[in-house]
Amino acid sequence: MASTPSFFRRIGLAFSVLFGGELAARLQRLQAEGEAPATDAPPAVPTVIEPQPVIVRETTPEAALQLLSLLQREARFIDFVQEDVAQYSDADIGAAARVVHEGCRKVLAEHFTLGPVRSESEGSRITLPEGFDAAAVRLTGNVVGKAPFTGSLSHRGWRVTDTRLPKLAGGHDAHVIAQAEVEL
């Protein structure tokens, strides 16, 4: 059994799906195949399906860097995270967090359409059938045995349904996410 990818690997995979249209389309097709409608027909005899080799490709960092740039421009996100906040009062940090929060919300609303992974209300009991999409649902708690699993939905999850990042001009250095400022 394969081990669960690390948090940072999952972030990398999320960006690969988020900014790789072909990979996102393949994932959507795989998900659709796993959601075939139920019928009254007797269950088919299971067939052995040879696992397809995983195709791993390098992604370029430009889209992630562009997102960081947008978060910095609208929310001063990097300035806030890079600041040592130990010297500030909770009230000062809270006031700064409001500005960062407002800017981050603006970037998300302007450049992404988000929707929940699960439609049920948080706290509701759900059953995950065999073959559920483990890329979209993470099991927590006492996970033993195999599906179907019944549990309480603690977070609905988020899925990006549309991305609207600005186009980059040729020769643009995406590694400069915030220009140095010189006041004259």
Backbone bond lengths (Angstrom), bond angles and torsions (degrees), N, CA, C in turn:
res aa  C-N    CA-C-N  psi(-1)  N-CA   C-N-CA  omega(-1)  CA-C   N-CA-C  phi
1 M - - - 1.464 - - 1.517 108.45 -
2 A 1.320 117.79 134.19 1.459 122.58 -178.74 1.519 109.79 -73.49
3 S 1.333 116.16 143.90 1.454 119.53 178.09 1.527 109.63 -77.63
4 T 1.322 115.33 157.79 1.455 120.95 178.91 1.524 108.74 -70.54
5 P 1.338 117.83 132.42 1.472 119.59 179.15 1.521 110.84 -61.83
6 S 1.322 116.67 151.25 1.461 121.40 178.73 1.534 109.89 -64.31
7 F 1.316 114.52 164.93 1.460 120.75 178.98 1.529 110.60 -55.36
8 F 1.348 116.60 -47.72 1.460 119.40 -176.94 1.525 111.36 -67.79
9 R 1.321 118.63 -33.83 1.468 120.71 176.67 1.525 109.70 -66.22
10 R 1.365 116.39 -39.85 1.467 119.83 178.62 1.526 110.39 -65.16
11 I 1.348 117.57 -37.28 1.471 120.81 175.91 1.526 109.00 -61.40
12 G 1.351 116.46 -45.45 1.460 120.27 178.66 1.515 111.81 -60.44
13 L 1.344 116.16 -41.76 1.463 120.02 178.00 1.523 110.79 -64.80
14 A 1.334 116.46 -39.55 1.469 119.98 179.18 1.527 110.82 -61.63
15 F 1.335 116.74 -43.69 1.456 119.43 177.23 1.523 110.87 -64.89
16 S 1.345 117.02 -35.22 1.467 119.69 178.46 1.521 110.73 -62.43
17 V 1.351 116.42 -41.82 1.462 120.36 178.68 1.524 110.08 -72.11
18 L 1.347 115.87 -41.50 1.455 121.20 -177.25 1.516 112.20 -61.68
19 F 1.319 117.51 -41.17 1.454 120.41 -174.04 1.516 113.22 -110.37
20 G 1.322 118.56 3.63 1.456 121.74 177.68 1.514 109.73 -113.92
21 G 1.311 116.47 96.16 1.457 121.17 -176.01 1.515 113.46 -56.66
22 E 1.329 116.77 -41.13 1.464 120.17 -178.86 1.532 110.71 -64.47
23 L 1.335 117.20 -44.12 1.461 120.74 179.08 1.525 110.66 -65.43
24 A 1.324 117.11 -41.26 1.468 120.75 178.40 1.528 110.64 -62.20
25 A 1.336 117.26 -40.46 1.468 121.09 178.98 1.527 110.39 -64.68
26 R 1.344 117.13 -41.81 1.473 120.46 178.27 1.524 110.43 -62.85
27 L 1.341 116.61 -42.93 1.453 120.98 179.06 1.525 110.61 -63.17
28 Q 1.330 116.90 -40.34 1.454 120.89 178.95 1.525 110.65 -64.57
29 R 1.354 116.82 -41.70 1.474 119.45 177.41 1.515 110.93 -62.77
30 L 1.330 117.47 -43.65 1.461 120.90 178.76 1.522 110.97 -61.39
31 Q 1.329 115.65 -41.77 1.454 119.64 179.30 1.528 110.75 -64.77
32 A 1.328 117.38 -42.61 1.466 121.48 179.82 1.526 111.13 -62.83
33 E 1.326 116.63 -38.40 1.463 119.81 178.36 1.519 111.13 -63.39
34 G 1.331 117.13 -31.89 1.459 121.56 179.68 1.508 113.19 -80.68
35 E 1.331 118.23 -7.44 1.462 122.54 -178.15 1.522 111.76 -113.36
36 A 1.316 117.37 38.45 1.463 121.02 179.79 1.521 109.44 -63.89
37 P 1.331 118.15 141.30 1.469 120.68 -178.59 1.526 111.50 -65.73
38 A 1.325 114.80 146.75 1.456 120.16 178.92 1.526 110.41 -72.69
39 T 1.326 117.45 147.12 1.461 121.95 177.62 1.514 108.67 -131.95
40 D 1.339 116.43 169.85 1.458 121.26 177.67 1.522 111.52 -86.66
41 A 1.313 117.27 -1.22 1.461 121.13 -179.05 1.528 109.45 -67.67
42 P 1.337 115.87 150.55 1.468 117.69 177.96 1.527 109.45 -62.52
43 P 1.334 116.45 151.66 1.455 118.68 -178.18 1.519 111.36 -61.92
44 A 1.283 115.90 140.04 1.459 121.16 179.46 1.520 109.58 -73.36
45 V 1.301 114.70 152.66 1.454 119.79 176.61 1.524 107.19 -69.66
46 P 1.337 116.89 126.60 1.457 117.64 -177.42 1.526 111.97 -63.22
47 T 1.303 114.97 141.01 1.452 119.67 176.55 1.518 108.48 -109.95
48 V 1.288 115.28 150.31 1.452 120.02 178.73 1.523 107.84 -81.78
49 I 1.303 115.88 122.92 1.452 121.27 179.64 1.525 106.99 -109.17
50 E 1.299 114.61 122.16 1.457 119.28 178.15 1.524 108.19 -69.95
51 P 1.328 116.94 131.05 1.462 117.64 178.67 1.523 111.06 -65.08
52 Q 1.331 114.29 137.01 1.452 120.42 177.92 1.523 108.45 -78.41
53 P 1.323 116.64 141.74 1.461 117.08 177.82 1.527 109.85 -64.34
54 V 1.322 115.02 140.37 1.457 120.44 179.00 1.524 108.22 -75.53
55 I 1.301 115.19 127.16 1.457 120.55 178.64 1.520 107.07 -95.71
56 V 1.308 115.40 114.73 1.452 120.97 179.73 1.516 107.55 -105.66
57 R 1.308 115.29 130.03 1.454 118.26 179.33 1.522 108.46 -129.17
58 E 1.303 113.91 149.50 1.455 119.97 176.20 1.519 108.77 -72.26
59 T 1.306 117.05 140.11 1.456 120.33 174.27 1.518 108.18 -109.61
60 T 1.285 114.88 153.05 1.459 118.65 177.04 1.522 107.71 -88.74
61 P 1.319 117.23 149.10 1.465 119.59 -174.97 1.520 114.72 -82.58
62 E 1.328 118.85 -1.00 1.456 120.32 -171.53 1.531 113.77 -56.17
63 A 1.322 118.12 -43.75 1.467 119.47 -177.27 1.530 110.81 -66.44
64 A 1.330 117.31 -41.05 1.468 119.97 177.89 1.527 110.17 -65.08
65 L 1.311 116.23 -41.55 1.462 119.82 178.69 1.526 110.90 -65.58
66 Q 1.318 116.85 -37.18 1.455 120.75 178.17 1.535 110.20 -64.15
67 L 1.335 116.80 -41.21 1.461 120.37 177.28 1.526 110.57 -63.24
68 L 1.335 117.56 -43.88 1.464 119.93 176.37 1.527 110.81 -58.99
69 S 1.311 116.73 -41.29 1.454 121.11 179.28 1.529 111.10 -61.73
70 L 1.326 116.85 -43.98 1.467 120.71 178.50 1.528 111.01 -63.68
71 L 1.330 117.34 -42.10 1.466 121.13 179.27 1.534 110.89 -65.59
72 Q 1.320 116.52 -36.34 1.469 119.66 177.45 1.526 110.70 -69.22
73 R 1.330 116.73 -44.91 1.468 120.28 -176.89 1.528 111.39 -64.28
74 E 1.317 117.64 -44.27 1.470 120.90 -174.35 1.520 113.92 -89.73
75 A 1.353 117.63 -25.75 1.461 119.47 -172.02 1.529 113.83 -127.86
76 R 1.337 116.60 -2.41 1.466 120.28 -174.97 1.538 110.06 52.54
77 F 1.325 114.60 37.25 1.462 123.18 -174.51 1.530 112.03 -57.50
78 I 1.320 117.26 -50.28 1.468 120.35 -176.74 1.523 109.93 -67.36
79 D 1.328 117.54 -40.69 1.466 120.11 176.84 1.531 110.08 -56.53
80 F 1.333 116.41 -44.92 1.465 121.41 -178.45 1.529 111.15 -64.95
81 V 1.313 117.20 -46.94 1.476 120.69 -176.50 1.529 111.21 -70.14
82 Q 1.320 117.79 -34.63 1.453 121.36 -178.56 1.537 112.43 -78.01
83 E 1.311 117.70 -15.87 1.465 121.90 -178.74 1.531 110.17 -74.04
84 D 1.343 116.72 138.41 1.466 121.45 173.58 1.530 106.21 -81.76
85 V 1.324 117.30 106.59 1.460 121.12 -173.10 1.527 113.26 -88.38
86 A 1.330 117.70 1.47 1.465 121.04 -177.57 1.529 111.80 -59.12
87 Q 1.314 118.36 -30.87 1.458 122.10 -175.90 1.531 113.51 -81.90
88 Y 1.328 118.20 -8.75 1.459 121.88 -175.64 1.523 111.32 -100.49
89 S 1.330 115.59 153.91 1.464 120.28 176.62 1.528 109.76 -74.85
90 D 1.307 115.97 161.40 1.466 120.48 177.36 1.529 110.85 -59.94
91 A 1.317 116.96 -35.06 1.470 120.22 179.47 1.528 110.53 -66.09
92 D 1.342 116.90 -41.70 1.470 120.19 178.06 1.516 111.00 -63.84
93 I 1.327 116.09 -42.82 1.470 120.69 179.99 1.523 109.80 -65.18
94 G 1.333 116.86 -41.75 1.460 120.86 178.38 1.514 112.22 -61.55
95 A 1.332 116.84 -40.71 1.472 120.69 179.33 1.527 109.83 -65.06
96 A 1.335 117.21 -42.94 1.467 120.61 178.25 1.525 110.39 -65.79
97 A 1.326 116.51 -39.17 1.470 120.39 -179.26 1.530 110.90 -62.85
98 R 1.329 118.15 -33.70 1.468 120.52 177.62 1.527 110.98 -61.93
99 V 1.320 116.59 -42.61 1.464 120.99 179.99 1.523 109.69 -65.40
100 V 1.328 116.62 -45.42 1.468 121.13 179.63 1.530 109.78 -63.22
101 H 1.322 116.46 -44.10 1.467 121.37 -179.35 1.519 110.87 -60.31
102 E 1.327 116.55 -46.71 1.473 120.77 -179.31 1.532 111.02 -61.29
103 G 1.322 116.74 -43.55 1.463 120.37 179.40 1.523 112.56 -66.71
104 C 1.324 116.55 -41.17 1.472 120.18 178.20 1.525 110.84 -63.03
105 R 1.327 116.79 -43.12 1.476 120.42 177.10 1.526 110.91 -59.58
106 K 1.332 116.69 -40.82 1.461 121.41 -179.98 1.529 110.16 -62.09
107 V 1.342 117.51 -45.53 1.467 121.50 179.24 1.519 110.39 -61.20
108 L 1.334 117.08 -46.82 1.467 119.80 -179.86 1.523 111.29 -61.15
109 A 1.329 116.93 -46.47 1.469 120.26 -178.14 1.525 111.61 -64.64
110 E 1.324 116.62 -36.18 1.460 120.56 -176.27 1.530 112.81 -77.22
111 H 1.321 117.26 -32.39 1.463 120.02 -170.15 1.527 115.41 -115.78
112 F 1.329 118.02 -6.87 1.461 120.22 -178.18 1.521 110.05 -141.45
113 T 1.323 115.62 147.02 1.459 120.92 167.52 1.518 105.42 -107.86
114 L 1.330 115.51 123.93 1.461 121.46 -176.55 1.520 110.00 -112.84
115 G 1.305 115.21 149.17 1.455 120.97 174.71 1.514 109.09 -147.58
116 P 1.314 117.57 162.30 1.460 119.83 179.59 1.531 111.05 -73.18
117 V 1.326 116.11 149.97 1.457 121.09 174.13 1.533 109.02 -72.85
118 R 1.323 116.28 -42.29 1.467 121.63 179.27 1.527 108.81 -113.91
119 S 1.333 117.30 141.91 1.466 121.25 -177.52 1.522 112.90 -89.02
120 E 1.330 118.33 -16.42 1.463 121.07 -178.43 1.525 110.97 -68.42
121 S 1.318 116.58 157.96 1.460 122.08 177.55 1.522 109.72 -71.72
122 E 1.333 115.27 144.48 1.453 118.74 175.40 1.519 108.97 -61.83
123 G 1.318 116.14 137.92 1.456 122.01 -176.65 1.517 113.24 97.42
124 S 1.340 117.91 -17.34 1.466 120.07 -178.92 1.531 110.34 -75.20
125 R 1.319 115.73 155.36 1.470 122.25 178.90 1.527 107.60 -86.66
126 I 1.333 115.97 132.39 1.462 120.64 177.96 1.517 109.18 -134.00
127 T 1.320 115.26 157.78 1.461 121.85 175.72 1.515 108.33 -118.44
128 L 1.319 115.53 128.02 1.461 122.06 177.65 1.521 108.09 -99.54
129 P 1.324 117.71 119.43 1.462 120.59 -177.35 1.535 111.19 -74.89
130 E 1.299 115.60 169.57 1.453 120.41 173.91 1.528 107.81 -60.28
131 G 1.313 116.58 138.41 1.456 120.81 -179.37 1.514 114.03 82.69
132 F 1.354 117.97 13.02 1.468 119.51 178.83 1.530 108.95 -60.19
133 D 1.316 115.79 159.41 1.466 122.03 -176.59 1.527 110.13 -77.47
134 A 1.326 115.94 96.94 1.461 120.94 -178.24 1.520 112.35 -69.84
135 A 1.319 118.13 -15.62 1.462 120.68 175.42 1.524 110.71 -76.73
136 A 1.327 117.46 -20.76 1.460 121.73 -178.10 1.528 113.07 -105.92
137 V 1.340 117.20 -18.06 1.461 121.23 -177.60 1.520 108.41 -130.71
138 R 1.326 116.37 125.54 1.465 121.33 177.89 1.516 108.28 -106.99
139 L 1.313 116.22 128.10 1.454 121.45 176.91 1.518 109.53 -85.00
140 T 1.325 116.60 135.94 1.460 121.56 176.91 1.519 108.44 -128.68
141 G 1.306 115.99 168.44 1.460 120.29 179.21 1.515 110.93 88.81
142 N 1.325 116.30 -145.54 1.459 122.59 -177.03 1.528 108.99 -87.12
143 V 1.325 116.69 86.73 1.458 121.53 -176.64 1.524 108.26 -93.51
144 V 1.334 115.84 107.54 1.465 121.58 177.56 1.514 108.67 -138.06
145 G 1.305 115.97 153.07 1.456 120.60 177.96 1.512 111.70 80.43
146 K 1.334 113.34 -158.63 1.465 118.57 -179.48 1.520 109.23 -131.92
147 A 1.325 115.49 166.97 1.462 122.29 -176.41 1.516 110.19 -60.28
148 P 1.313 116.92 154.33 1.461 128.99 8.90 1.534 112.03 -76.53
149 F 1.332 115.34 146.04 1.456 123.53 177.07 1.521 108.33 -114.74
150 T 1.327 116.75 137.25 1.465 121.29 175.25 1.516 107.60 -118.63
151 G 1.323 115.37 131.61 1.457 119.80 -179.42 1.506 111.04 -161.44
152 S 1.318 114.93 -175.49 1.451 122.44 -178.22 1.527 108.87 -100.25
153 L 1.320 116.46 131.74 1.461 122.13 -179.96 1.527 108.92 -75.48
154 S 1.338 116.74 108.73 1.460 119.92 -178.14 1.529 111.78 -91.90
155 H 1.320 118.72 -22.50 1.471 121.79 175.89 1.523 107.65 -151.05
156 R 1.328 116.73 133.49 1.476 121.33 -177.12 1.516 112.92 -73.36
157 G 1.327 117.82 -18.62 1.459 121.51 -178.82 1.524 110.62 80.90
158 W 1.322 115.45 168.48 1.463 122.02 178.13 1.507 109.75 -130.50
159 R 1.310 115.47 142.93 1.457 122.75 177.28 1.529 107.73 -133.54
160 V 1.318 115.96 133.50 1.463 120.38 175.33 1.522 107.32 -85.07
161 T 1.328 116.30 123.95 1.465 120.21 -179.62 1.522 112.55 -104.27
162 D 1.339 116.41 -15.20 1.460 119.60 177.09 1.524 108.46 -156.37
163 T 1.329 115.65 142.38 1.457 122.52 179.60 1.519 108.56 -125.13
164 R 1.336 115.82 132.87 1.456 121.17 -178.97 1.532 110.29 -131.68
165 L 1.310 116.86 63.20 1.463 120.16 177.64 1.521 109.05 -81.07
166 P 1.328 116.70 144.65 1.467 119.30 178.66 1.527 110.80 -64.60
167 K 1.321 115.75 152.17 1.463 120.57 176.32 1.524 108.19 -74.50
168 L 1.331 115.55 146.16 1.458 121.20 179.83 1.524 109.79 -96.80
169 A 1.305 116.26 136.32 1.467 121.17 177.33 1.528 108.81 -71.58
170 G 1.320 116.28 148.33 1.455 120.81 176.53 1.518 109.90 -58.48
171 G 1.312 116.43 138.96 1.453 121.02 -179.97 1.516 114.16 82.24
172 H 1.343 117.60 -2.74 1.467 120.88 178.47 1.525 109.20 -67.84
173 D 1.332 117.32 130.23 1.464 121.62 177.90 1.521 108.51 -90.82
174 A 1.321 116.46 98.22 1.464 121.58 -176.97 1.522 112.15 -67.63
175 H 1.332 117.47 -15.38 1.459 120.10 179.73 1.526 111.77 -71.64
176 V 1.331 118.39 -20.09 1.445 121.39 174.26 1.521 106.79 -87.59
177 I 1.324 116.09 96.68 1.465 119.52 -174.51 1.518 112.30 -89.89
178 A 1.327 116.85 -16.28 1.459 121.23 174.04 1.524 106.08 -151.59
179 Q 1.319 116.39 120.08 1.456 119.99 -180.00 1.527 110.51 -67.58
180 A 1.326 116.14 147.97 1.448 120.01 170.03 1.520 107.56 -67.39
181 E 1.304 116.58 144.74 1.468 120.24 -178.39 1.521 109.32 -112.64
182 V 1.304 116.50 132.45 1.453 122.90 177.81 1.527 107.59 -123.18
183 E 1.325 115.76 116.11 1.465 119.53 179.61 1.519 109.13 -90.11
184 L 1.312 116.12 130.42 1.474 122.01 -179.58 1.511 110.78 -104.49
